[in-house]
Amino acid sequence: MFAIKLTLILLGALLYAFASAGWFFWLGPRLLADGETADTLYAFAGTCGWLLITFGFIVHIIKTARPTAAGGR
């Protein structure tokens, strides 16, 4: 059971790292390079989505590490 959890955690972290690198080093700069309004809005929306996903991961990690901190039993 521990090996499955560890594998899923590492796979998720690897996927998150690749997606973040792809966004910040490939797709995000291409959207901002054109300078059109729609592309800038897509870049802003993508960055907001990335921030929400990051916040969700942080909350998930904290709740997993300390399950009783949120008022649980």
mmJSON file of the N, C-alpha and C atoms, coordinates in Angstrom:
{"data_MODEL":{"atom_site":{
"group_PDB":["ATOM","ATOM","ATOM","ATOM","ATOM","ATOM","ATOM","ATOM","ATOM","ATOM","ATOM","ATOM","ATOM","ATOM","ATOM","ATOM","ATOM","ATOM","ATOM","ATOM","ATOM","ATOM","ATOM","ATOM","ATOM","ATOM","ATOM","ATOM","ATOM","ATOM","ATOM","ATOM","ATOM","ATOM","ATOM","ATOM","ATOM","ATOM","ATOM","ATOM","ATOM","ATOM","ATOM","ATOM","ATOM","ATOM","ATOM","ATOM","ATOM","ATOM","ATOM","ATOM","ATOM","ATOM","ATOM","ATOM","ATOM","ATOM","ATOM","ATOM","ATOM","ATOM","ATOM","ATOM","ATOM","ATOM","ATOM","ATOM","ATOM","ATOM","ATOM","ATOM","ATOM","ATOM","ATOM","ATOM","ATOM","ATOM","ATOM","ATOM","ATOM","ATOM","ATOM","ATOM","ATOM","ATOM","ATOM","ATOM","ATOM","ATOM","ATOM","ATOM","ATOM","ATOM","ATOM","ATOM","ATOM","ATOM","ATOM","ATOM","ATOM","ATOM","ATOM","ATOM","ATOM","ATOM","ATOM","ATOM","ATOM","ATOM","ATOM","ATOM","ATOM","ATOM","ATOM","ATOM","ATOM","ATOM","ATOM","ATOM","ATOM","ATOM","ATOM","ATOM","ATOM","ATOM","ATOM","ATOM","ATOM","ATOM","ATOM","ATOM","ATOM","ATOM","ATOM","ATOM","ATOM","ATOM","ATOM","ATOM","ATOM","ATOM","ATOM","ATOM","ATOM","ATOM","ATOM","ATOM","ATOM","ATOM","ATOM","ATOM","ATOM","ATOM","ATOM","ATOM","ATOM","ATOM","ATOM","ATOM","ATOM","ATOM","ATOM","ATOM","ATOM","ATOM","ATOM","ATOM","ATOM","ATOM","ATOM","ATOM","ATOM","ATOM","ATOM","ATOM","ATOM","ATOM","ATOM","ATOM","ATOM","ATOM","ATOM","ATOM","ATOM","ATOM","ATOM","ATOM","ATOM","ATOM","ATOM","ATOM","ATOM","ATOM","ATOM","ATOM","ATOM","ATOM","ATOM","ATOM","ATOM","ATOM","ATOM","ATOM","ATOM","ATOM","ATOM","ATOM","ATOM","ATOM","ATOM","ATOM","ATOM","ATOM","ATOM","ATOM","ATOM","ATOM","ATOM"],
"id":[1,2,3,4,5,6,7,8,9,10,11,12,13,14,15,16,17,18,19,20,21,22,23,24,25,26,27,28,29,30,31,32,33,34,35,36,37,38,39,40,41,42,43,44,45,46,47,48,49,50,51,52,53,54,55,56,57,58,59,60,61,62,63,64,65,66,67,68,69,70,71,72,73,74,75,76,77,78,79,80,81,82,83,84,85,86,87,88,89,90,91,92,93,94,95,96,97,98,99,100,101,102,103,104,105,106,107,108,109,110,111,112,113,114,115,116,117,118,119,120,121,122,123,124,125,126,127,128,129,130,131,132,133,134,135,136,137,138,139,140,141,142,143,144,145,146,147,148,149,150,151,152,153,154,155,156,157,158,159,160,161,162,163,164,165,166,167,168,169,170,171,172,173,174,175,176,177,178,179,180,181,182,183,184,185,186,187,188,189,190,191,192,193,194,195,196,197,198,199,200,201,202,203,204,205,206,207,208,209,210,211,212,213,214,215,216,217,218,219],
"type_symbol":["N","C","C","N","C","C","N","C","C","N","C","C","N","C","C","N","C","C","N","C","C","N","C","C","N","C","C","N","C","C","N","C","C","N","C","C","N","C","C","N","C","C","N","C","C","N","C","C","N","C","C","N","C","C","N","C","C","N","C","C","N","C","C","N","C","C","N","C","C","N","C","C","N","C","C","N","C","C","N","C","C","N","C","C","N","C","C","N","C","C","N","C","C","N","C","C","N","C","C","N","C","C","N","C","C","N","C","C","N","C","C","N","C","C","N","C","C","N","C","C","N","C","C","N","C","C","N","C","C","N","C","C","N","C","C","N","C","C","N","C","C","N","C","C","N","C","C","N","C","C","N","C","C","N","C","C","N","C","C","N","C","C","N","C","C","N","C","C","N","C","C","N","C","C","N","C","C","N","C","C","N","C","C","N","C","C","N","C","C","N","C","C","N","C","C","N","C","C","N","C","C","N","C","C","N","C","C","N","C","C","N","C","C","N","C","C","N","C","C"],
"label_atom_id":["N","CA","C","N","CA","C","N","CA","C","N","CA","C","N","CA","C","N","CA","C","N","CA","C","N","CA","C","N","CA","C","N","CA","C","N","CA","C","N","CA","C","N","CA","C","N","CA","C","N","CA","C","N","CA","C","N","CA","C","N","CA","C","N","CA","C","N","CA","C","N","CA","C","N","CA","C","N","CA","C","N","CA","C","N","CA","C","N","CA","C","N","CA","C","N","CA","C","N","CA","C","N","CA","C","N","CA","C","N","CA","C","N","CA","C","N","CA","C","N","CA","C","N","CA","C","N","CA","C","N","CA","C","N","CA","C","N","CA","C","N","CA","C","N","CA","C","N","CA","C","N","CA","C","N","CA","C","N","CA","C","N","CA","C","N","CA","C","N","CA","C","N","CA","C","N","CA","C","N","CA","C","N","CA","C","N","CA","C","N","CA","C","N","CA","C","N","CA","C","N","CA","C","N","CA","C","N","CA","C","N","CA","C","N","CA","C","N","CA","C","N","CA","C","N","CA","C","N","CA","C","N","CA","C","N","CA","C","N","CA","C","N","CA","C","N","CA","C","N","CA","C","N","CA","C"],
"label_alt_id":[null,null,null,null,null,null,null,null,null,null,null,null,null,null,null,null,null,null,null,null,null,null,null,null,null,null,null,null,null,null,null,null,null,null,null,null,null,null,null,null,null,null,null,null,null,null,null,null,null,null,null,null,null,null,null,null,null,null,null,null,null,null,null,null,null,null,null,null,null,null,null,null,null,null,null,null,null,null,null,null,null,null,null,null,null,null,null,null,null,null,null,null,null,null,null,null,null,null,null,null,null,null,null,null,null,null,null,null,null,null,null,null,null,null,null,null,null,null,null,null,null,null,null,null,null,null,null,null,null,null,null,null,null,null,null,null,null,null,null,null,null,null,null,null,null,null,null,null,null,null,null,null,null,null,null,null,null,null,null,null,null,null,null,null,null,null,null,null,null,null,null,null,null,null,null,null,null,null,null,null,null,null,null,null,null,null,null,null,null,null,null,null,null,null,null,null,null,null,null,null,null,null,null,null,null,null,null,null,null,null,null,null,null,null,null,null,null,null,null],
"label_comp_id":["MET","MET","MET","PHE","PHE","PHE","ALA","ALA","ALA","ILE","ILE","ILE","LYS","LYS","LYS","LEU","LEU","LEU","THR","THR","THR","LEU","LEU","LEU","ILE","ILE","ILE","LEU","LEU","LEU","LEU","LEU","LEU","GLY","GLY","GLY","ALA","ALA","ALA","LEU","LEU","LEU","LEU","LEU","LEU","TYR","TYR","TYR","ALA","ALA","ALA","PHE","PHE","PHE","ALA","ALA","ALA","SER","SER","SER","ALA","ALA","ALA","GLY","GLY","GLY","TRP","TRP","TRP","PHE","PHE","PHE","PHE","PHE","PHE","TRP","TRP","TRP","LEU","LEU","LEU","GLY","GLY","GLY","PRO","PRO","PRO","ARG","ARG","ARG","LEU","LEU","LEU","LEU","LEU","LEU","ALA","ALA","ALA","ASP","ASP","ASP","GLY","GLY","GLY","GLU","GLU","GLU","THR","THR","THR","ALA","ALA","ALA","ASP","ASP","ASP","THR","THR","THR","LEU","LEU","LEU","TYR","TYR","TYR","ALA","ALA","ALA","PHE","PHE","PHE","ALA","ALA","ALA","GLY","GLY","GLY","THR","THR","THR","CYS","CYS","CYS","GLY","GLY","GLY","TRP","TRP","TRP","LEU","LEU","LEU","LEU","LEU","LEU","ILE","ILE","ILE","THR","THR","THR","PHE","PHE","PHE","GLY","GLY","GLY","PHE","PHE","PHE","ILE","ILE","ILE","VAL","VAL","VAL","HIS","HIS","HIS","ILE","ILE","ILE","ILE","ILE","ILE","LYS","LYS","LYS","THR","THR","THR","ALA","ALA","ALA","ARG","ARG","ARG","PRO","PRO","PRO","THR","THR","THR","ALA","ALA","ALA","ALA","ALA","ALA","GLY","GLY","GLY","GLY","GLY","GLY","ARG","ARG","ARG"],
"label_asym_id":["A","A","A","A","A","A","A","A","A","A","A","A","A","A","A","A","A","A","A","A","A","A","A","A","A","A","A","A","A","A","A","A","A","A","A","A","A","A","A","A","A","A","A","A","A","A","A","A","A","A","A","A","A","A","A","A","A","A","A","A","A","A","A","A","A","A","A","A","A","A","A","A","A","A","A","A","A","A","A","A","A","A","A","A","A","A","A","A","A","A","A","A","A","A","A","A","A","A","A","A","A","A","A","A","A","A","A","A","A","A","A","A","A","A","A","A","A","A","A","A","A","A","A","A","A","A","A","A","A","A","A","A","A","A","A","A","A","A","A","A","A","A","A","A","A","A","A","A","A","A","A","A","A","A","A","A","A","A","A","A","A","A","A","A","A","A","A","A","A","A","A","A","A","A","A","A","A","A","A","A","A","A","A","A","A","A","A","A","A","A","A","A","A","A","A","A","A","A","A","A","A","A","A","A","A","A","A","A","A","A","A","A","A","A","A","A","A","A","A"],
"label_entity_id":["1","1","1","1","1","1","1","1","1","1","1","1","1","1","1","1","1","1","1","1","1","1","1","1","1","1","1","1","1","1","1","1","1","1","1","1","1","1","1","1","1","1","1","1","1","1","1","1","1","1","1","1","1","1","1","1","1","1","1","1","1","1","1","1","1","1","1","1","1","1","1","1","1","1","1","1","1","1","1","1","1","1","1","1","1","1","1","1","1","1","1","1","1","1","1","1","1","1","1","1","1","1","1","1","1","1","1","1","1","1","1","1","1","1","1","1","1","1","1","1","1","1","1","1","1","1","1","1","1","1","1","1","1","1","1","1","1","1","1","1","1","1","1","1","1","1","1","1","1","1","1","1","1","1","1","1","1","1","1","1","1","1","1","1","1","1","1","1","1","1","1","1","1","1","1","1","1","1","1","1","1","1","1","1","1","1","1","1","1","1","1","1","1","1","1","1","1","1","1","1","1","1","1","1","1","1","1","1","1","1","1","1","1","1","1","1","1","1","1"],
"label_seq_id":[1,1,1,2,2,2,3,3,3,4,4,4,5,5,5,6,6,6,7,7,7,8,8,8,9,9,9,10,10,10,11,11,11,12,12,12,13,13,13,14,14,14,15,15,15,16,16,16,17,17,17,18,18,18,19,19,19,20,20,20,21,21,21,22,22,22,23,23,23,24,24,24,25,25,25,26,26,26,27,27,27,28,28,28,29,29,29,30,30,30,31,31,31,32,32,32,33,33,33,34,34,34,35,35,35,36,36,36,37,37,37,38,38,38,39,39,39,40,40,40,41,41,41,42,42,42,43,43,43,44,44,44,45,45,45,46,46,46,47,47,47,48,48,48,49,49,49,50,50,50,51,51,51,52,52,52,53,53,53,54,54,54,55,55,55,56,56,56,57,57,57,58,58,58,59,59,59,60,60,60,61,61,61,62,62,62,63,63,63,64,64,64,65,65,65,66,66,66,67,67,67,68,68,68,69,69,69,70,70,70,71,71,71,72,72,72,73,73,73],
"pdbx_PDB_ins_code":[null,null,null,null,null,null,null,null,null,null,null,null,null,null,null,null,null,null,null,null,null,null,null,null,null,null,null,null,null,null,null,null,null,null,null,null,null,null,null,null,null,null,null,null,null,null,null,null,null,null,null,null,null,null,null,null,null,null,null,null,null,null,null,null,null,null,null,null,null,null,null,null,null,null,null,null,null,null,null,null,null,null,null,null,null,null,null,null,null,null,null,null,null,null,null,null,null,null,null,null,null,null,null,null,null,null,null,null,null,null,null,null,null,null,null,null,null,null,null,null,null,null,null,null,null,null,null,null,null,null,null,null,null,null,null,null,null,null,null,null,null,null,null,null,null,null,null,null,null,null,null,null,null,null,null,null,null,null,null,null,null,null,null,null,null,null,null,null,null,null,null,null,null,null,null,null,null,null,null,null,null,null,null,null,null,null,null,null,null,null,null,null,null,null,null,null,null,null,null,null,null,null,null,null,null,null,null,null,null,null,null,null,null,null,null,null,null,null,null],
"Cartn_x":[0.823,0.0,0.869,1.957,2.841,3.478,3.848,4.49,3.532,2.26,1.277,1.109,0.989,0.845,2.077,3.247,4.481,4.568,4.195,4.221,3.264,2.061,1.095,1.548,2.149,2.654,3.776,4.708,5.818,5.337,4.378,3.825,3.106,2.343,1.663,2.641,3.691,4.699,5.431,5.734,6.415,5.511,4.253,3.301,3.122,3.024,2.894,4.142,5.311,6.546,6.649,6.302,6.336,5.303,4.111,3.068,3.453,4.043,4.476,5.587,6.549,7.647,7.118,6.211,5.626,4.859,4.152,3.376,4.298,5.273,6.091,7.212,7.634,8.753,8.366,7.13,6.749,5.44,4.352,3.052,2.795,3.096,2.871,3.609,4.912,5.623,5.13,4.683,4.137,2.857,2.028,0.798,1.1,2.084,2.413,3.222,3.842,4.681,3.865,2.633,1.809,1.345,0.974,0.51,-0.951,-1.676,-3.102,-3.883,-5.033,-5.827,-6.278,-6.755,-7.237,-6.108,-4.939,-3.804,-3.372,-3.397,-3.035,-4.051,-5.325,-6.345,-6.193,-5.847,-5.598,-4.396,-3.353,-2.182,-2.54,-3.339,-3.768,-4.629,-5.57,-6.439,-5.636,-4.662,-3.819,-2.984,-2.469,-1.688,-2.579,-3.795,-4.745,-5.085,-5.273,-5.531,-4.366,-3.164,-1.973,-1.892,-2.208,-2.189,-3.237,-4.423,-5.461,-5.061,-4.464,-4.002,-2.9,-1.98,-0.902,-1.47,-2.421,-3.052,-3.755,-4.43,-5.103,-4.121,-2.971,-1.945,-1.421,-1.205,-0.691,-1.697,-2.966,-4.002,-4.079,-3.998,-4.047,-2.865,-1.689,-0.501,-0.631,-1.111,-1.262,-2.326,-3.45,-4.49,-4.069,-3.231,-2.734,-1.725,-0.894,0.123,-0.487,-1.496,-2.126,-3.638,-4.193,-5.626,-6.511,-6.01,-6.836,-6.772,-5.949,-5.815,-7.053,-7.849,-9.029,-10.293,-10.151,-11.316,-11.839,-11.115,-11.535,-11.237,-11.757,-11.53,-10.512],
"Cartn_y":[-1.192,0.0,1.258,1.216,2.389,2.664,1.601,1.78,2.421,2.075,2.661,4.148,4.496,5.909,6.709,6.152,6.845,7.027,6.003,6.106,7.179,7.231,8.247,9.656,9.808,11.117,11.57,10.677,11.033,11.304,10.518,10.743,12.091,12.418,13.712,14.871,14.727,15.786,15.964,14.87,14.941,15.588,15.193,15.788,17.277,17.662,19.076,19.863,19.297,19.986,20.172,19.133,19.251,20.245,20.206,21.15,22.585,22.793,24.14,24.633,23.785,24.183,24.461,23.626,23.858,25.16,25.496,26.737,27.959,27.959,29.153,29.319,28.242,28.359,28.144,27.66,27.406,28.106,27.749,28.255,29.689,30.011,31.365,32.437,32.291,33.307,33.426,32.312,32.398,33.222,33.073,33.86,35.345,35.652,37.055,37.69,36.891,37.433,38.162,37.704,38.335,39.718,39.87,41.156,41.444,40.471,40.678,40.528,41.168,41.179,39.78,39.01,37.66,36.781,36.868,36.062,36.463,37.752,38.227,37.74,37.745,37.234,35.733,34.993,33.554,33.31,34.112,33.967,34.28,35.311,35.659,34.544,34.026,32.953,31.683,31.373,30.204,30.335,31.532,31.763,31.69,32.217,32.1,30.637,29.866,28.438,27.722,28.084,27.48,27.819,29.065,29.46,28.694,28.5,27.748,26.289,25.687,24.303,24.203,25.15,25.155,25.297,26.209,26.385,25.107,24.447,23.185,22.104,22.031,21.058,21.35,22.621,22.986,22.605,22.916,22.552,21.037,20.316,18.846,18.29,18.825,18.352,18.644,19.834,20.181,19.302,19.081,18.243,16.788,16.34,14.97,14.812,15.816,15.742,15.911,16.777,17.037,16.932,15.732,15.596,16.167,16.316,16.839,18.351,19.011,20.467,21.199,20.562,21.227,20.924,20.458,20.186,18.768,17.927,16.53,15.724,14.509,13.678,12.623],
"Cartn_z":[0.0,0.0,0.0,0.773,0.836,-0.523,-1.239,-2.547,-3.549,-3.483,-4.402,-4.099,-2.811,-2.433,-2.843,-2.599,-2.968,-4.477,-5.231,-6.684,-7.18,-6.634,-7.041,-6.671,-5.505,-5.097,-6.031,-6.324,-7.209,-8.632,-9.101,-10.427,-10.496,-9.471,-9.427,-9.379,-8.575,-8.488,-9.81,-10.487,-11.782,-12.834,-12.852,-13.79,-13.525,-12.259,-11.893,-12.316,-12.108,-12.481,-13.994,-14.759,-16.216,-16.731,-16.153,-16.576,-16.235,-15.07,-14.682,-15.602,-15.866,-16.759,-18.164,-18.631,-19.95,-20.014,-18.959,-18.96,-18.928,-18.013,-17.81,-18.832,-19.472,-20.407,-21.859,-22.125,-23.511,-23.881,-23.24,-23.67,-23.215,-21.972,-21.462,-22.248,-22.473,-23.263,-24.704,-25.299,-26.664,-26.699,-25.668,-25.619,-25.424,-24.624,-24.365,-25.495,-26.339,-27.406,-28.463,-28.738,-29.762,-29.341,-28.094,-27.606,-27.904,-28.429,-28.68,-27.382,-27.329,-26.106,-25.716,-26.666,-26.357,-25.826,-26.433,-25.969,-24.563,-24.279,-22.938,-21.908,-22.266,-21.349,-21.123,-22.175,-22.018,-21.102,-21.259,-20.394,-18.945,-18.731,-17.378,-16.783,-17.565,-17.082,-16.791,-17.628,-17.392,-16.134,-15.89,-14.677,-13.442,-13.537,-12.422,-12.16,-13.206,-13.047,-12.399,-12.811,-12.208,-10.718,-10.365,-8.958,-8.152,-8.708,-8.004,-7.802,-8.818,-8.69,-7.641,-7.636,-6.643,-5.238,-5.064,-3.76,-3.327,-4.246,-3.923,-3.502,-4.182,-3.788,-2.39,-2.092,-0.767,0.312,0.09,1.06,1.216,0.107,0.171,0.971,0.746,1.475,2.958,3.313,4.728,5.382,4.702,5.295,5.388,4.494,4.569,5.707,5.902,6.935,8.34,8.457,9.753,9.603,9.584,9.333,10.437,11.669,12.753,12.858,12.051,12.145,11.642,10.797,10.218,11.029,12.236,13.051,12.91,12.199,12.054,13.307,13.363,14.559,14.302],
"occupancy":[1.0,1.0,1.0,1.0,1.0,1.0,1.0,1.0,1.0,1.0,1.0,1.0,1.0,1.0,1.0,1.0,1.0,1.0,1.0,1.0,1.0,1.0,1.0,1.0,1.0,1.0,1.0,1.0,1.0,1.0,1.0,1.0,1.0,1.0,1.0,1.0,1.0,1.0,1.0,1.0,1.0,1.0,1.0,1.0,1.0,1.0,1.0,1.0,1.0,1.0,1.0,1.0,1.0,1.0,1.0,1.0,1.0,1.0,1.0,1.0,1.0,1.0,1.0,1.0,1.0,1.0,1.0,1.0,1.0,1.0,1.0,1.0,1.0,1.0,1.0,1.0,1.0,1.0,1.0,1.0,1.0,1.0,1.0,1.0,1.0,1.0,1.0,1.0,1.0,1.0,1.0,1.0,1.0,1.0,1.0,1.0,1.0,1.0,1.0,1.0,1.0,1.0,1.0,1.0,1.0,1.0,1.0,1.0,1.0,1.0,1.0,1.0,1.0,1.0,1.0,1.0,1.0,1.0,1.0,1.0,1.0,1.0,1.0,1.0,1.0,1.0,1.0,1.0,1.0,1.0,1.0,1.0,1.0,1.0,1.0,1.0,1.0,1.0,1.0,1.0,1.0,1.0,1.0,1.0,1.0,1.0,1.0,1.0,1.0,1.0,1.0,1.0,1.0,1.0,1.0,1.0,1.0,1.0,1.0,1.0,1.0,1.0,1.0,1.0,1.0,1.0,1.0,1.0,1.0,1.0,1.0,1.0,1.0,1.0,1.0,1.0,1.0,1.0,1.0,1.0,1.0,1.0,1.0,1.0,1.0,1.0,1.0,1.0,1.0,1.0,1.0,1.0,1.0,1.0,1.0,1.0,1.0,1.0,1.0,1.0,1.0,1.0,1.0,1.0,1.0,1.0,1.0,1.0,1.0,1.0,1.0,1.0,1.0,1.0,1.0,1.0,1.0,1.0,1.0],
"B_iso_or_equiv":[0.0,0.0,0.0,0.0,0.0,0.0,0.0,0.0,0.0,0.0,0.0,0.0,0.0,0.0,0.0,0.0,0.0,0.0,0.0,0.0,0.0,0.0,0.0,0.0,0.0,0.0,0.0,0.0,0.0,0.0,0.0,0.0,0.0,0.0,0.0,0.0,0.0,0.0,0.0,0.0,0.0,0.0,0.0,0.0,0.0,0.0,0.0,0.0,0.0,0.0,0.0,0.0,0.0,0.0,0.0,0.0,0.0,0.0,0.0,0.0,0.0,0.0,0.0,0.0,0.0,0.0,0.0,0.0,0.0,0.0,0.0,0.0,0.0,0.0,0.0,0.0,0.0,0.0,0.0,0.0,0.0,0.0,0.0,0.0,0.0,0.0,0.0,0.0,0.0,0.0,0.0,0.0,0.0,0.0,0.0,0.0,0.0,0.0,0.0,0.0,0.0,0.0,0.0,0.0,0.0,0.0,0.0,0.0,0.0,0.0,0.0,0.0,0.0,0.0,0.0,0.0,0.0,0.0,0.0,0.0,0.0,0.0,0.0,0.0,0.0,0.0,0.0,0.0,0.0,0.0,0.0,0.0,0.0,0.0,0.0,0.0,0.0,0.0,0.0,0.0,0.0,0.0,0.0,0.0,0.0,0.0,0.0,0.0,0.0,0.0,0.0,0.0,0.0,0.0,0.0,0.0,0.0,0.0,0.0,0.0,0.0,0.0,0.0,0.0,0.0,0.0,0.0,0.0,0.0,0.0,0.0,0.0,0.0,0.0,0.0,0.0,0.0,0.0,0.0,0.0,0.0,0.0,0.0,0.0,0.0,0.0,0.0,0.0,0.0,0.0,0.0,0.0,0.0,0.0,0.0,0.0,0.0,0.0,0.0,0.0,0.0,0.0,0.0,0.0,0.0,0.0,0.0,0.0,0.0,0.0,0.0,0.0,0.0,0.0,0.0,0.0,0.0,0.0,0.0],
"pdbx_formal_charge":[null,null,null,null,null,null,null,null,null,null,null,null,null,null,null,null,null,null,null,null,null,null,null,null,null,null,null,null,null,null,null,null,null,null,null,null,null,null,null,null,null,null,null,null,null,null,null,null,null,null,null,null,null,null,null,null,null,null,null,null,null,null,null,null,null,null,null,null,null,null,null,null,null,null,null,null,null,null,null,null,null,null,null,null,null,null,null,null,null,null,null,null,null,null,null,null,null,null,null,null,null,null,null,null,null,null,null,null,null,null,null,null,null,null,null,null,null,null,null,null,null,null,null,null,null,null,null,null,null,null,null,null,null,null,null,null,null,null,null,null,null,null,null,null,null,null,null,null,null,null,null,null,null,null,null,null,null,null,null,null,null,null,null,null,null,null,null,null,null,null,null,null,null,null,null,null,null,null,null,null,null,null,null,null,null,null,null,null,null,null,null,null,null,null,null,null,null,null,null,null,null,null,null,null,null,null,null,null,null,null,null,null,null,null,null,null,null,null,null],
"auth_seq_id":[1,1,1,2,2,2,3,3,3,4,4,4,5,5,5,6,6,6,7,7,7,8,8,8,9,9,9,10,10,10,11,11,11,12,12,12,13,13,13,14,14,14,15,15,15,16,16,16,17,17,17,18,18,18,19,19,19,20,20,20,21,21,21,22,22,22,23,23,23,24,24,24,25,25,25,26,26,26,27,27,27,28,28,28,29,29,29,30,30,30,31,31,31,32,32,32,33,33,33,34,34,34,35,35,35,36,36,36,37,37,37,38,38,38,39,39,39,40,40,40,41,41,41,42,42,42,43,43,43,44,44,44,45,45,45,46,46,46,47,47,47,48,48,48,49,49,49,50,50,50,51,51,51,52,52,52,53,53,53,54,54,54,55,55,55,56,56,56,57,57,57,58,58,58,59,59,59,60,60,60,61,61,61,62,62,62,63,63,63,64,64,64,65,65,65,66,66,66,67,67,67,68,68,68,69,69,69,70,70,70,71,71,71,72,72,72,73,73,73],
"auth_comp_id":["MET","MET","MET","PHE","PHE","PHE","ALA","ALA","ALA","ILE","ILE","ILE","LYS","LYS","LYS","LEU","LEU","LEU","THR","THR","THR","LEU","LEU","LEU","ILE","ILE","ILE","LEU","LEU","LEU","LEU","LEU","LEU","GLY","GLY","GLY","ALA","ALA","ALA","LEU","LEU","LEU","LEU","LEU","LEU","TYR","TYR","TYR","ALA","ALA","ALA","PHE","PHE","PHE","ALA","ALA","ALA","SER","SER","SER","ALA","ALA","ALA","GLY","GLY","GLY","TRP","TRP","TRP","PHE","PHE","PHE","PHE","PHE","PHE","TRP","TRP","TRP","LEU","LEU","LEU","GLY","GLY","GLY","PRO","PRO","PRO","ARG","ARG","ARG","LEU","LEU","LEU","LEU","LEU","LEU","ALA","ALA","ALA","ASP","ASP","ASP","GLY","GLY","GLY","GLU","GLU","GLU","THR","THR","THR","ALA","ALA","ALA","ASP","ASP","ASP","THR","THR","THR","LEU","LEU","LEU","TYR","TYR","TYR","ALA","ALA","ALA","PHE","PHE","PHE","ALA","ALA","ALA","GLY","GLY","GLY","THR","THR","THR","CYS","CYS","CYS","GLY","GLY","GLY","TRP","TRP","TRP","LEU","LEU","LEU","LEU","LEU","LEU","ILE","ILE","ILE","THR","THR","THR","PHE","PHE","PHE","GLY","GLY","GLY","PHE","PHE","PHE","ILE","ILE","ILE","VAL","VAL","VAL","HIS","HIS","HIS","ILE","ILE","ILE","ILE","ILE","ILE","LYS","LYS","LYS","THR","THR","THR","ALA","ALA","ALA","ARG","ARG","ARG","PRO","PRO","PRO","THR","THR","THR","ALA","ALA","ALA","ALA","ALA","ALA","GLY","GLY","GLY","GLY","GLY","GLY","ARG","ARG","ARG"],
"auth_asym_id":["A","A","A","A","A","A","A","A","A","A","A","A","A","A","A","A","A","A","A","A","A","A","A","A","A","A","A","A","A","A","A","A","A","A","A","A","A","A","A","A","A","A","A","A","A","A","A","A","A","A","A","A","A","A","A","A","A","A","A","A","A","A","A","A","A","A","A","A","A","A","A","A","A","A","A","A","A","A","A","A","A","A","A","A","A","A","A","A","A","A","A","A","A","A","A","A","A","A","A","A","A","A","A","A","A","A","A","A","A","A","A","A","A","A","A","A","A","A","A","A","A","A","A","A","A","A","A","A","A","A","A","A","A","A","A","A","A","A","A","A","A","A","A","A","A","A","A","A","A","A","A","A","A","A","A","A","A","A","A","A","A","A","A","A","A","A","A","A","A","A","A","A","A","A","A","A","A","A","A","A","A","A","A","A","A","A","A","A","A","A","A","A","A","A","A","A","A","A","A","A","A","A","A","A","A","A","A","A","A","A","A","A","A","A","A","A","A","A","A"],
"auth_atom_id":["N","CA","C","N","CA","C","N","CA","C","N","CA","C","N","CA","C","N","CA","C","N","CA","C","N","CA","C","N","CA","C","N","CA","C","N","CA","C","N","CA","C","N","CA","C","N","CA","C","N","CA","C","N","CA","C","N","CA","C","N","CA","C","N","CA","C","N","CA","C","N","CA","C","N","CA","C","N","CA","C","N","CA","C","N","CA","C","N","CA","C","N","CA","C","N","CA","C","N","CA","C","N","CA","C","N","CA","C","N","CA","C","N","CA","C","N","CA","C","N","CA","C","N","CA","C","N","CA","C","N","CA","C","N","CA","C","N","CA","C","N","CA","C","N","CA","C","N","CA","C","N","CA","C","N","CA","C","N","CA","C","N","CA","C","N","CA","C","N","CA","C","N","CA","C","N","CA","C","N","CA","C","N","CA","C","N","CA","C","N","CA","C","N","CA","C","N","CA","C","N","CA","C","N","CA","C","N","CA","C","N","CA","C","N","CA","C","N","CA","C","N","CA","C","N","CA","C","N","CA","C","N","CA","C","N","CA","C","N","CA","C","N","CA","C","N","CA","C","N","CA","C","N","CA","C"],
"pdbx_PDB_model_num":[1,1,1,1,1,1,1,1,1,1,1,1,1,1,1,1,1,1,1,1,1,1,1,1,1,1,1,1,1,1,1,1,1,1,1,1,1,1,1,1,1,1,1,1,1,1,1,1,1,1,1,1,1,1,1,1,1,1,1,1,1,1,1,1,1,1,1,1,1,1,1,1,1,1,1,1,1,1,1,1,1,1,1,1,1,1,1,1,1,1,1,1,1,1,1,1,1,1,1,1,1,1,1,1,1,1,1,1,1,1,1,1,1,1,1,1,1,1,1,1,1,1,1,1,1,1,1,1,1,1,1,1,1,1,1,1,1,1,1,1,1,1,1,1,1,1,1,1,1,1,1,1,1,1,1,1,1,1,1,1,1,1,1,1,1,1,1,1,1,1,1,1,1,1,1,1,1,1,1,1,1,1,1,1,1,1,1,1,1,1,1,1,1,1,1,1,1,1,1,1,1,1,1,1,1,1,1,1,1,1,1,1,1,1,1,1,1,1,1]
}}}
